[in-house]
Amino acid sequence: MPRRHELFLRHIAQTSPSPLAFTVHKAEGVFLYDEENQPFYDLISGIAVSNLGHQHPHVVQAVQRQAEDYLHTMVYGEHIQSIQLRTAAKLVSHLPEPLTSVYFTNSGAEAVEGAMKLAKRYTGRYELVAARNAYHGSSQGAMSLMSDSYFTGAYRPLLPGIRYLTYNDLSTVECISTATAAVILEVVQAEAGIHPANQSFLQAVRDRCDQTGTLLILDEIQTGMGRTGSWFAFEQYNIQPDILLVAKAFGGGLPLGAFIASNDVMKSLSHHPILGHLTTFGGNPLCCAASLAAMEVLEQEHLVEQVLDKGQYLISRLQHPAIREIRHRGMMFALDLGSQDRVLRMVELAKAEGLLVDWFLFNMKSIRLAPPLTISHDEMDDACIRLIRALDRLDR
Ligand SMILES: Cc1ncc(COP(=O)(O)O)c(C=O)c1O
């Protein structure tokens, strides 16, 4: 019998030459346990998914209960499933009017695809504007929004009609015109290494969209569900999107995303042509059960209200000369270590200290931290002591 690592390399498709290959034995709270049952702090939450840590009993019970009732019954949008209704209603209860209509998807990328199609169908235009260094997913439509030709070059031709503006640069907002169907933006550019939008920039984009009849799509796939200190990061900017995208933590640990719009905008998917977006598994009952339970935990444990305080607390314990800059919003952080070499070494040094950290897609000088929102102050103290020890070894 080949060893586990060989089976991993042989049967699990690889997308990088040197995968972390951490063997997960079990997970609980803020910890992942390896094959020897050694605990590791999960300081990245499966890339901003496990906001409640792992195996939260309320979520696990909700999934078990739903599994006993029914799993899949019919493709999206045909049957009335109480768990979908309750999940959509809970999500919408945290959103302003008129964001009331929810289209459930399997993933973040599918939410992006659905939103791009919806904007094209609603406006009758095909041009889309995205920001340089944004990441919206890896399907061909979502990838078309990526400005970095290193990642897209091999997959051309991608979608035509994509224009790029420079994030937080007011002068480039002019590229939004009456030919633009939608602008799609992250509220905090995550994979670029945690760059929050400026108020004046987001306001200028919103205004320009209003002037030109362009829809504003905000991608809160990484920032949503409390990660930045409010349920959605856009709430901190006094603006709102025409289409909101969620995924990652929205699924409570199971695969679920959504694009949300007004009923007026969303209904354009139902005629000329009908079946404007189709999905078999989007809104799967098991995923909705996990999502609803996760939102209930966020509410009941007042986790969103604690995010700003916890974020500041973590930063106050993370002072070290090897860190050139900390960029953060709530509980998402980038620690700038100055070079890719140091970042890769830090990932290994942190692992040796029992910490799982990661790098970013478009910022190879920074370490990513996005711990579960449930992390306690004691756990933050301990994790920071270990991080500082790893940083001490970085230049030895
Ligand atoms: C901001 C943002 N949008 C979209 C996506 C794509 O989501 P998924 O991986 O679920 O397709 C990601 C994933 O990292 C993301 O960070």
The ligand as an SDF file (V2000), in Angstrom:
LIG
                    3D

 16 16  0  0  0  0  0  0  0  0999 V2000
  -12.9760   37.7880   -3.3120 C   0  0  0  0  0  0  0  0  0  0  0  0
  -13.1920   36.4290   -3.8980 C   0  0  0  0  0  0  0  0  0  0  0  0
  -14.0900   36.2690   -4.8810 N   0  0  0  0  0  0  0  0  0  0  0  0
  -14.3360   35.0650   -5.4190 C   0  0  0  0  0  0  0  0  0  0  0  0
  -13.6380   33.9440   -5.0070 C   0  0  0  0  0  0  0  0  0  0  0  0
  -13.9180   32.6090   -5.6470 C   0  0  0  0  0  0  0  0  0  0  0  0
  -14.6020   31.7770   -4.7610 O   0  0  0  0  0  0  0  0  0  0  0  0
  -14.5740   30.1910   -4.9720 P   0  0  0  0  0  0  0  0  0  0  0  0
  -13.1850   29.7240   -4.6950 O   0  0  0  0  0  0  0  0  0  0  0  0
  -15.5830   29.6640   -3.9980 O   0  0  0  0  0  0  0  0  0  0  0  0
  -14.9710   29.9320   -6.3790 O   0  0  0  0  0  0  0  0  0  0  0  0
  -12.6840   34.0770   -4.0030 C   0  0  0  0  0  0  0  0  0  0  0  0
  -11.9100   32.9030   -3.5510 C   0  0  0  0  0  0  0  0  0  0  0  0
  -10.8640   33.0020   -2.9590 O   0  0  0  0  0  0  0  0  0  0  0  0
  -12.4450   35.3430   -3.4280 C   0  0  0  0  0  0  0  0  0  0  0  0
  -11.5270   35.5270   -2.4640 O   0  0  0  0  0  0  0  0  0  0  0  0
  1  2  1  0
  2  3  1  0
  2 15  2  0
  3  4  2  0
  4  5  1  0
  5  6  1  0
  5 12  2  0
  6  7  1  0
  7  8  1  0
  8  9  2  0
  8 10  1  0
  8 11  1  0
 12 13  1  0
 12 15  1  0
 13 14  2  0
 15 16  1  0
M  END
$$$$
